[in-house]
Amino acid sequence: MHDTSPRGEISRGDGGAAVVAAGRVPGRGAVTLLRVATALACLETLVQGLLAGMLLNGDVSSIDPHGVNAYVFELLVFLQVVAAVLVWRGNRRVTWPLKAAVVILAATFTQTALGLASSLAAHVTLGVALCAMETVFVVRVLTLRGPPAA
């Protein structure tokens, strides 16, 4: 069941997730891409936390994987932004994924800069916040609805 209204009204589906329809709905490919990108980015934050914990426990060999993984995470967050733009282009009223993705991207670049500057307290704090932001984002994105199956 798809819950769009031809008049652009907000309606509720079976799961209670709100969908705003404005004549067009985000394409299923864009929504799927956003879901995959956010899920992978969320998993990357957990890997980063594991590598950071290893480093803080004295395993200095984990610094290189932590640095490489940071750039993988940035790439996935950038992919989130691209997917969020595609969702937004499918329905201009669905703006929250794009706004959230841009905020997370800005926080990610800040996180990398703090890490390169060896600002450990701020780097760890923002890392925990990024993990929380990605977790909330992936949960919200999983409730986003695309068009009905043909």
Steps between C-alpha positions, in 0.01 A plus 500: 500500500635839407387808683516802275236756442452674165444828685840488677359419842674315777366150546595205718582149386461170678816551704406853604788658307400836359540550128456834331378486144528786258406334175835319490655263747868415539602218267555160654856498368580826681342381825682167475831675432444724801418200719810310389729802538370582848520138616860469379596837649345398831701176498813701419449709815500179702821383331653842569401473865659155521823622340503808726450282807789279393716807456404641839585161656855536368484312169688758293478281188129585477572866416547435127178296457317767702626770263416303185156414635438869567529572129274204417247646743526843334435338162192321632369819661551682170304221331224560759484863390477399132222250577319758714513747209343234276225438756440875528483534121230233499290699746606855591302483824718220639787721619600345830731228355699758306528735798609217729750364247662842453530551877660156535738576212608827665550318832702232320738752345534668839570161657777428251657842558493447877662160459775635276559781752528239781225671700415177680225619738300676228571221249367226730198705605402583142561137402245384756257767379550392137423141594178615666406724205555218250296259713205738519533582130496136388195427716315799352603412143370146544153646559516709182262372235554491128243440225301177499633191329368460147 
